[in-house]
Amino acid sequence: MVRGLASDMYHFCTYFDRNYMAMGLTLYRSLLDHATPFTLYVLCFDDAVYDTLVRLGLENLRPVSLREFEEGDDALFKAKQDRSRVEYYFTCTPSWPLYLLQRFPEIDLITYLDADLMFYSRPEPIFRELGDRSILIVGHRFPEHLRHHEIYGVYNVGLLAFRNDRIGTECLRWWREQCLVWCFDRTEDGKFADQKYLDTWPERFPGVAVLQHKGGGLGPWNWMNYSIRDLDGRPTVDGLPLIFFHFQGLKFLTRRFFDTGVTAYGRMPRNLRRSLYTRYVESVMATERWACRTIPSIELISPRLHSRHYRWYTFLHHLFQGQIMLVPNSRAKITGV
């Protein structure tokens, strides 16, 4: 019997802080549309996220506070002392699904998801490829002219699945130990953050499945490999259903403009940007209006034009490249509908 198909309960986990809360809840809503029945466990990296999720009281979503997650984990707390905020988030990646498997032994399979994913169809083909194996990973599938990006990892951390068996937990424990020792937002000695460690998994651990379905694992680094078209109102990839897309790098600059973040990999045609990115931003905006029905004063989206890695010249450069887009139906303030 192949476990993890439509008749089973899916167990997903993710994490985010207030800056990714709108995206994380958009992921949740896409799971409601395409992956029921499921439970989504959310590690809340700040009190604002935890308090908001508790107030929303969402079915199928279980928030876990950072305090609860860190309690008694001296090794993780020690690693926290010499990491930046984002480096600490990366450090937590393997510890989070391992934490859940240890506390909820009834979970047969846990699937980690980055908060900036969105599902467009049911995930059964992903788990059908996993079958009875213990670990599932997804390649970046860079085209030849982008293969130099493999210094950051052959595989992408965006979606990972681990069975609650000896091999799955052994892999998570090994990965956790590596990240506790070294997990920084730079390349060094064949390492990069939490991601580059995945390169050795197919040889290091038995029972590793590498996803082959073209509709799983699409992102700004590999869309150019495929023909992406709408068929009867649904996006397809070389004729197969698009399962999920990874909107890595997307940034709300203001409530009127967003940056697609695709410039590192080449210019995406305007019609495809509108089909994928404008629709996704519409979904994020709709998520904020949806949350406002329960918490009228909430603003999930946290626009930032200036940051350590994003300046005015970055904005202008991306604007000239055509990657800055208007937020659809933008308003000064979203008040809910």
C-alpha positions in Angstrom: 0.0 0.0 0.0 1.3 3.5 -0.9 0.8 5.8 2.1 0.2 9.5 1.9 -2.6 9.5 -0.7 -6.0 11.0 -0.8 -7.6 8.8 1.9 -4.9 9.8 4.5 -4.5 12.8 6.7 -1.7 15.0 5.5 0.7 16.4 8.1 2.4 19.6 7.0 4.7 22.0 8.9 6.0 25.4 8.2 7.4 28.4 10.1 7.3 32.2 9.6 7.5 35.5 11.4 5.3 38.6 11.0 7.0 39.5 7.7 5.8 36.2 6.1 2.5 35.9 7.9 0.4 36.9 4.8 2.2 34.4 2.7 2.1 31.6 5.3 -1.7 32.0 5.6 -2.0 32.1 1.8 -0.2 28.7 1.8 -2.7 27.5 4.4 -5.7 28.6 2.3 -4.2 26.9 -0.8 -4.0 23.7 1.3 -7.7 24.1 2.2 -8.5 24.2 -1.5 -6.2 21.3 -2.6 -5.0 19.1 0.3 -7.8 18.2 2.7 -7.8 16.5 5.1 -4.6 17.9 6.6 -3.1 19.5 9.7 -0.6 22.4 9.3 1.7 22.9 12.3 3.2 26.5 12.4 6.3 27.4 14.3 5.7 31.1 15.2 8.9 33.0 15.3 7.4 36.0 17.1 4.5 36.7 19.4 2.6 38.7 16.7 2.3 35.5 14.6 1.3 33.3 17.5 -1.2 35.7 18.9 -2.8 36.3 15.5 -3.1 32.6 14.8 -4.6 31.9 18.2 -7.2 34.7 17.6 -8.0 33.4 14.1 -8.7 30.0 15.6 -8.3 28.2 12.3 -9.4 24.7 11.7 -6.5 22.3 10.8 -3.8 24.8 11.9 -1.9 24.3 15.1 0.4 27.2 16.2 3.4 26.5 18.3 5.2 29.4 20.1 8.9 29.9 19.8 9.2 29.6 23.6 7.5 26.2 23.6 9.6 25.0 20.8 12.9 26.1 22.3 12.1 24.9 25.9 14.8 22.5 27.1 16.8 22.5 23.8 20.1 23.8 25.1 22.0 23.0 21.9 19.6 25.0 19.8 19.7 28.0 22.2 23.5 27.9 22.2 23.6 28.0 18.4 21.1 30.9 18.4 23.7 33.2 20.1 26.0 33.5 17.0 23.4 33.5 14.3 21.5 36.3 12.6 17.7 36.2 12.7 17.4 34.5 9.3 20.4 32.2 10.1 18.6 31.1 13.2 15.5 30.4 11.2 17.5 28.2 8.9 19.1 26.5 11.9 15.7 25.5 13.1 14.6 23.9 9.9 15.6 20.3 10.7 14.7 20.6 14.4 11.1 21.6 13.7 9.8 18.5 11.9 11.9 16.3 14.3 10.2 18.1 17.2 6.8 17.2 15.8 7.7 13.5 15.1 8.9 13.1 18.6 5.9 14.7 20.3 3.2 13.3 18.0 4.3 9.6 17.3 1.0 9.1 15.5 2.3 11.2 12.6 3.5 8.7 10.0 4.8 11.3 7.5 5.7 15.0 8.1 6.1 17.3 5.1 7.9 20.6 5.6 6.8 23.5 3.5 8.4 26.9 3.0 5.8 29.7 3.8 6.1 31.2 0.3 4.7 28.2 -1.5 1.2 28.0 -3.0 -0.6 24.9 -4.1 -2.6 24.8 -7.3 -3.7 21.1 -7.3 -3.8 18.1 -5.1 -0.4 16.8 -3.9 -1.1 13.0 -4.5 1.4 12.7 -7.3 4.2 13.9 -5.0 3.4 11.2 -2.4 2.8 8.6 -5.0 6.5 9.1 -6.0 7.6 8.8 -2.4 5.7 5.5 -2.1 7.0 3.6 1.0 10.4 5.3 1.0 11.4 7.4 3.9 12.6 10.8 2.5 11.5 13.0 -0.4 13.5 15.9 -1.7 13.0 18.2 -4.7 15.8 19.3 -7.1 16.2 22.9 -8.2 16.4 21.6 -11.8 18.4 24.6 -13.0 18.7 25.0 -16.7 22.3 24.7 -18.0 23.0 28.4 -18.0 22.0 28.6 -14.3 23.9 25.6 -13.1 26.4 27.8 -11.2 23.6 28.4 -8.7 24.2 24.8 -7.5 26.8 26.2 -5.1 23.7 27.0 -3.0 22.3 23.5 -3.4 21.3 20.9 -5.9 18.1 20.5 -4.0 15.7 23.0 -2.6 14.5 23.1 1.0 11.0 24.4 0.0 9.3 21.0 0.3 10.7 18.0 2.2 9.0 14.9 3.5 10.2 12.6 6.3 8.6 9.3 7.4 8.5 8.6 11.1 10.8 5.6 10.8 14.4 4.9 11.5 15.7 6.3 8.2 13.6 9.5 8.3 14.4 10.4 11.9 18.1 9.5 11.4 18.3 11.9 8.5 16.6 14.7 10.5 19.0 14.1 13.5 22.1 14.2 11.2 20.8 17.3 9.5 20.1 19.0 12.8 23.6 18.3 14.1 25.1 19.8 11.0 23.0 22.9 11.3 23.8 23.3 15.0 27.5 23.3 14.1 27.3 25.5 11.0 24.3 27.2 9.4 25.1 30.7 8.0 23.7 32.8 5.1 26.9 32.4 3.0 28.8 29.8 1.0 31.8 28.2 2.8 33.7 25.0 2.3 30.9 23.4 0.3 28.1 24.5 2.7 25.3 27.0 2.4 22.8 27.7 5.2 20.5 24.6 5.8 20.2 23.8 2.1 23.5 22.5 0.8 23.5 19.6 3.3 20.8 18.0 1.1 23.3 17.3 -1.7 24.6 14.2 -0.1 21.3 12.7 1.0 20.7 10.3 -2.0 24.1 8.7 -1.3 24.1 9.1 2.5 20.7 7.6 3.3 18.7 4.7 1.7 15.1 5.3 0.7 15.5 8.9 -0.7 13.1 9.8 -3.5 13.9 12.8 -5.7 10.7 14.2 -7.1 10.4 13.9 -10.9 6.9 15.4 -11.4 7.3 18.6 -13.5 4.4 20.3 -11.7 6.1 20.0 -8.3 9.0 22.3 -7.4 8.5 25.1 -9.9 10.2 28.4 -9.0 11.9 31.5 -10.4 15.0 29.4 -11.1 13.5 26.8 -13.4 10.3 28.0 -15.0 12.2 28.5 -18.3 12.6 24.7 -18.6 8.8 24.2 -19.3 5.8 25.3 -21.2 3.5 26.9 -18.6 -0.1 27.4 -19.8 -3.6 27.7 -18.5 -5.8 24.8 -19.5 -9.5 25.2 -18.6 -8.5 27.9 -16.1 -5.9 25.8 -14.4 -2.1 26.2 -14.8 -0.2 23.4 -16.4 3.5 22.5 -16.8 4.2 20.7 -20.1 0.6 19.6 -20.0 0.7 18.3 -16.4 -1.1 20.1 -13.5 1.0 22.6 -11.6 1.0 21.3 -8.1 2.9 24.1 -6.3 5.0 27.1 -7.1 7.7 28.6 -4.9 7.5 32.4 -4.8 11.0 32.8 -3.3 12.2 36.4 -3.4 8.8 38.1 -3.9 8.8 41.3 -1.9 6.0 43.7 -1.1 7.7 47.1 -1.4 4.6 49.2 -0.6 0.9 48.6 -0.9 1.0 49.7 -4.5 4.2 47.9 -5.7 5.8 44.5 -5.4 9.0 43.0 -6.7 8.8 39.5 -8.2 12.3 38.7 -7.2 13.0 36.8 -10.4 15.8 39.0 -11.7 18.6 36.7 -10.3 17.6 34.1 -12.8 16.6 36.0 -15.9 13.7 38.1 -17.1 10.3 36.3 -17.0 7.9 37.2 -19.9 5.2 39.7 -18.9 2.2 37.3 -19.6 3.8 34.7 -17.4 4.5 37.2 -14.6 0.9 38.3 -14.7 -0.4 34.7 -14.8 1.7 33.5 -11.8 2.8 36.5 -9.8 -0.2 38.9 -10.2 -2.6 36.1 -9.3 -0.5 35.1 -6.3 -0.4 38.6 -5.0 -4.2 38.8 -5.5 -4.4 35.7 -3.3 -2.2 37.2 -0.6 -4.3 40.4 -0.6 -7.5 38.2 -0.4 -5.9 36.4 2.6 -5.6 39.7 4.4 -9.2 40.6 3.7 -10.2 37.1 4.8 -8.4 37.6 8.1 -10.0 41.0 8.6 -13.4 39.3 8.9 -12.2 37.8 12.3 -9.7 40.6 13.3 -10.9 43.8 11.7 -7.8 45.8 12.5 -5.2 43.4 11.3 -2.7 44.2 8.6 -0.9 40.9 7.6 1.2 42.4 4.9 4.4 44.2 6.0 5.7 46.2 3.0 9.4 47.3 3.2 11.1 49.3 0.5 14.4 49.6 2.3 16.3 46.8 4.0 19.9 45.7 4.4 19.8 43.9 1.0 17.3 46.2 -0.8 18.0 49.9 -1.6 16.7 52.5 -4.0 19.2 51.5 -6.6 17.9 47.9 -6.3 14.4 49.1 -6.9 15.4 51.2 -9.9 17.4 48.4 -11.4 14.6 45.9 -11.1 12.1 48.5 -12.4 14.1 48.9 -15.6 14.2 45.2 -15.9 10.4 45.1 -15.8 10.2 43.1 -12.5 8.4 45.7 -10.4 4.7 45.2 -10.7 1.5 46.9 -9.4 -0.4 45.3 -6.6 -3.7 44.5 -8.1 -6.6 46.5 -6.7 -4.2 48.2 -4.4 -5.7 50.5 -1.8 -4.1 52.7 0.9 -5.5 50.4 3.5 -7.3 47.1 3.3 -10.3 47.1 5.6 -11.8 43.7 4.8 -14.8 42.7 2.8 
